[in-house]
Amino acid sequence: MRILLIGASGFIGRELFAALEERGHRVVAAVRNPAAAPRFAREAPITIDLNQDTTVDSWIPRLDGIDAVVNCAGILQGTRGQSIDAIHDLAPAALFAACERVGVRRVVQLSAISADRDAGTAYAATKLAADDKLRASPLDWVVLRPSLVHARGAYGGTSAFRALAAYPFAIPVPGAGTQQFQPIWIDDLARVVALALETDTLVRKTIDPVGPDAVTLRDILIDYRKWLGFGRAPVVHVPMGMVRIGARLGDVFGGPFNSTALAQLVHGNTGDAAAFTQATGISATGWKASLAAHPAHAQDRWHARIYLIRPLLRASLVFLWLAAAVVGLFAVGGWASTLSAALDIAPLGAGIALVIACFMDLAIAVLLAVRWKPRRLALLQVLLIGAYTAIATVLWPGLWAEALGPLVKNIPIAVAALALGAIEEER
């Protein structure tokens, strides 16, 4: 079967891609960035942008030779460059209509178990809108609404859970920590997707893939800490008022924890495991059994520890470059005279050069804040730090021997920039 997989570069998409290819299917990865497409594919990836691909005609050429479609694209919260309405509703609706027009009958839609009106979020509302449109179509549709999906790797919510579990000295838990999930192991979800594609068992059904264990967030964090191999630590219950403030900060600065994540967490993510097994014939792996079967390694511990340090590293570099720009602009007059005397050039020319340098620093701060091309930006920072250091060394070599190390500090700063560039990309 030749399958078009929408969102193939995502956390779930990459796992489904590998599982379907292993079963002998030819999977066409539909991704926004071809460089992020799964490797070792037998089919060339195609480029899509669900923010723009909201018409039937935009999908018809992409369905040539396709036997079935799996849509697992999604975002938790819209941003200025990412429309949640387009990604979750408008583009999928156009895709479903295109499938109907060209005769691609089988469509599998990966939604979420919390995609209902009572959740009160744009995430739930837009997911539900697409689900309803697909269910109203004459296609051989299957809607899958999994609970928390976990795997050997982590992304988004599971990354944040591992990071909270790895906190030094204590495990912070939002509120009472009684929010419940029924985690499903990615291999079990892949088996459900394969069943939906390869047989008629699930056609025109809505299935909630869930594991057999209803687990509280508190227990998930405790179990993750044990899985990671860290020592026991007390659980600290963070008041929900503080949690909401943190969620608001996440809305502003980005990251996996924001108002939508909190609302979906409070709403609940549980289902009927017996009904799932009866509908699919699949007995999902239990929560602790899946952890025991896939032991953590050193890189898992690194990721858990670094995950919450990364935004602090980013913020500190933003502050550094911003402070350098602002302080430099206020001190242009004095430094222009110093630079003019050192280089024997006109004060005006020295001043213009310093202003340009300050605006370069400001640009670096802004690009860091918006997380623009992390690896390129890391290299740009190192080059700029190197240039500043070389110029200062030529003009004032004595700075290397200063007690506060104004030039020596550039070395760890450059290394910090490289470190952020190495860990900034999440997928």
N, C-alpha and C positions, 0 to 999 in steps of 0.2 A: 504494500500500500504506500502511496506517495502522500505524505502528510505535510500540510502547511502549519507550522507551529509559531503562533504569534507570541512574542515576548520570550523568545528562546534564549536571550542573554541574561534573563533574570534568575533569581535563586531557584525557584521551582522549575522554570523553563529549561535551564541547563541540565537538571537532573532528568526531566522528562525526555529531553532530546537524547541523552545517552541511553536511557532505558528503551526507548522506542527503536533506536538504531540497533541496539543489541538484539531486539526481537526480529530484526530483518527488514524493518520498514525503511523507506527512504524519506528522510525528514528534511524539509526545506525550512531553514531558520529565518524567520522574519524579524529583523532587529532594527533599531534606530541607528546603531553604530556598527557597521560591519566588522570593525576591528575587535568588537566585543563578542562576536559570534562564537559558538562552540567550535573547537578545533576537531580535526580528523573527520570532518563531515564528508559524506559522499556527494552531497548536493551543495552547490554554491549558495551562500546566504543571499537574501534579498533585503533591500533597504526599505523600511517603512517609517512613517511618523504619524502616530495616531492622533497627534494634535491637528494634523492637516488632512489625513486620509478619511474624511467624513462623507465622501460621496460614493455611490455604487460604482460609478465608472472608474474610480481610482483602484478598486479591488479586482475588477473583472480580469485584467491582464495577468494579475498575480495568481489567479486560480486556474490558469491553463495547465492541464495535465495533473491537477490535484484531485485526489480521491476523498480526502477528509481534512477537516480543519480543527485544530485545538487552539483555543484562545486562553492564555494564562497571563496576559499582560495586566498590569495594575500598578497604581501608586496609592499611598496611604492618604496623602493630602495634596491638593493642588498648590502650585506655585505660580509665579509670574510667567514662567516659561512652559509650564505643564498644566494643561487644562484637564481637570478630573472629569468634567462632563464629556469632553471629546474622547479621552482615553478609555473611560469605562462604558460610555453609553453611545455617543454619536458614531464613532468609528466602528465599534463592534456591530451596531445596528446596520450600518452600510455594508459591512462584511457579510452579515447574515443575508441581507437582501441580494447581494451579489451572488452568494452561494445558491440561493433559490433560483436566480435568473439563469445561471450557467449549468445547473444540475449537479452541484456538489451537495449530496444529501446529508452526509454525516458531519455534524458539528458538535464538538465537546467544549463546553464553556466552564472554565474554572472560576467560580465565584468565591464566596466566603460564608461560613455558617452564621456569621453575625450580620449578613446583608439583609436586614429587614427594616421596616419603617420605624420600629420602636427604638432603634439605635440612635436615631436623631442626628446622623452625620452625613455629610456629602458623600463620603466613601460608601456607606451602606446604601444610600438612596440611588446613587448612580450605578452601582453594581446590580441592585435589584431591578432598575429600569431596563438594563440590558438583558438580564435573565428573563424578565417578563416578555420582552420583545421576541426573544428566541423561542420561548414556550408558546407564544401565539403564532409562530410560523409553521408552515407545513413540512419543515425539514425533519430529518431523523435526529433530533437534538438530544443531548444529555447535559444536564446542569449538575455540576459537582460543587458542593459547598463544604470544603474541609475546615476542620478546626486548625489549631496551631500545627504547622508542618515543620518537622525538624529532621535534620540530616547530619552527616559528618561535618559538613561546613555549616556556616551560620551567616545570616544577613538580617538586618533590620531588627525585628523583635527578638529573635533568638540570639543575635549578637549582644543586644542590650541586656538580656537575661543573664547570659554568661558573664558579662562585665559586672553586673550587680553581684553575682555569686562570687566573683573574684575580689570583691572589695577587701582591703586589709582591715583586720580587727573586728569587722561586723558585716552583716548582710542587711542592707537597707531594703525594706519592703514597703510599697505604697499602701497606706492605710493598714487594715487588718491583714491584708495579704490573702483574703479568702476568695478572691476572684478565680473562677475556675476555667480550665481548659480540658480538652480531651485530645492530647497530642497524638498525631499520626505520623509514623515513620515514612519518609519519602518513598521507600521501596513499595510500601503498601499502597500509597496514593498512585504510584506509577502502574501498579497492577490494576487498579480501578480504571485508570485512563485507557490502558490496553484493552480491558474488557469492554469498555464503552465503544472502542474503535473496531474491534475484531469480531464482536458478536452483536446480536440484536437484544441481548438480555436487558440492557438498561435504556433502550430507545424510548424517548419521550417520558423520561423519569427524572425527577430531582433527587439526588442522593447526597447525604451528608457523610462524607468519609471521616470517621472519628476512631480514635483508639479505644480500647476497652476500659481505660482508667480515667476517671475524672480527677484531675490533680489541681490543687490550689497553687496560686502563684508562689506562695510561701514555700510550699514543698518543692516546686520546680527549682527555685533558687537554691534550696538546701541540697537537692539531689545533684544539681549542676556543680555545686562546690565540691561535693564528694567525688563526682565524675572527673573533675579537673585535677583532683589530687591535692587540694588545699586543705589545711587543717580546719577543724570545727571552729565556728564563730557564732556569737550570739546574733539573733535576729533583732534588728531595730525597726520599729514601726514608724514610718514617716507620716506625720499628720497630712490628711488629704488636702488641707489648705496649702501646705508647702508643695505638695505634688502638683496641684493645679498651677501654682506660680511657675514651677519648673516646666510644665507643659506649655505655658504661655511663652516662656523664653525659647522653648523649642520651636514654637510657631515663627518666632522672629529669626532665630539663628540657624534653624534647620537641625536635622538629626532624626533618629527613629522615634524619639519621645516628644509628642506634641499633643494638642488638644484632641485630635482625632484618635490617636492611639489610646489616650486615657479614656475617652468616651466608649470606644470599642472594648477596652479592657473591663470597664465597669458593667457594660451591657451583658457580657458573658459569651462564652465560646464553647458550649457543650451541646451534645446531641444524643441520639439513641444508638448505642453501639450494637445492640441486638438487631435493630432494624437494618442497620448497615450490613451486618453479616448475612442476614436473611436475604437482602436484596442482591448482594454481590457474591455470596459464598466465600468471602474473604474474612478470615479471622486476623484482625490487625494485631501487630506486635504491641505488647504493653509498654508503657513509658519506661519503667526501670529496666525491663528486658532489653529494650533497644539500646539504652545507654551501656548496659553490661556487655552487649554483643559488639559494641564499637568503642573500645577504650580510647581515652584521650591521649594525645601526644604532646610533646613540648610546644609545637606550634599552636595548639589549642590554648595552652596556658598563656603563651605570648599574646595571642589575639585578645583573650579575655582581659589581660592586664593593660594592654595598650589602648583598648577601645575607648575608654573614658579619658585617657591621657591625651589622645589625639586632638580633641577639641581644645584642650588647654594649650597644647603646643601650637595649634593654629592661632588661637587668640593671642598668645604671647608674641608670636611673630608679627601678627597684624599690629599689635600695640607698638612693637619695636620700630617697624617701618613708618607707622603713622607718627610716632613721637619724633623720629628722626626728621620727617618732613616738616612738621609744625615747628619744632625747635630751630631747624635750619632756616626756615623762612623768616622767623623773628630775628635771627642772628646774621642775616645775609650781609648787612652793612659792615659789621666788624670783621667777619670772615673774608669778605671781598677785599678789604684792605690787606689782610694777612696774605691771602693768596696772590694778590697783585704784587706785593713786595717779593714773595718767594719766586714767582715766575717772571717777574719783570714785565708785566702786561698791564694794560689800562684797568683801573678799578671797575669801569662799566663792564668790560668783557668778563672779568672775574665774577662780578655779581650775576651776570646773565648765566654763566656756567653753573654757579651755585643754585640759582633758581631752577634751572633745568634738572639738576640733580635732586632737588627737593621734590619736584613734581614726579620724577621717576620713582622716588621712595613712596610717594603717595599712591602712585599707580600700582606698585607692588602690594601695598596694604589692601587696596580695593580688590585686586585679583585674588589675593589670599582669602579675603572674606567671602568672595563668591565661589571659591574653590575652582578657579579656572585652570584647566589642564595641569594637574599637580606636578607631573614630572618635568614638563617644560618650564613651569614656574620655578621649580627647585633649581634647575640649571641656571635660569636667569638670575635668581638671587645669588647663587654662588659666583657667577660671572661679575655681578655688580659689586658684591663684597670684595672679590678679588681685585677689581679695578680700584675701588676706594682704598684698599689696603696697600696696593702697589704705589698709588700716587702719594699716599701719606708716608710710605717708607722712603720714597725718593726725596720728598720735601722735608720731612721731619723724622729722620730715622731714630731719634731719641725716644719717640713715643713707645718703641718696643720695650724700653727699660723703665717706663713709668710705673709707679707703684700700683695703680688701679688697672693696669693692663689694657688701655684703650684699643690697642691693635691686637694683642693676644686674644682678647674676647671674640674677635672676628672668626677665629678658627672654630670654636664650638657653635657659634651662631650659624656658620656655613654648614656644619655637620647637622645641626637641628633642621635646617631647611631641606637638606637631602633626606633626612629621616622622615619628615612630613610628606615629602614627595613620594617616598617609597610606600607609605602606609595609608595615604589619603584615599586611594581608590578602593571601593568596598567590594566590588563584584569580581 
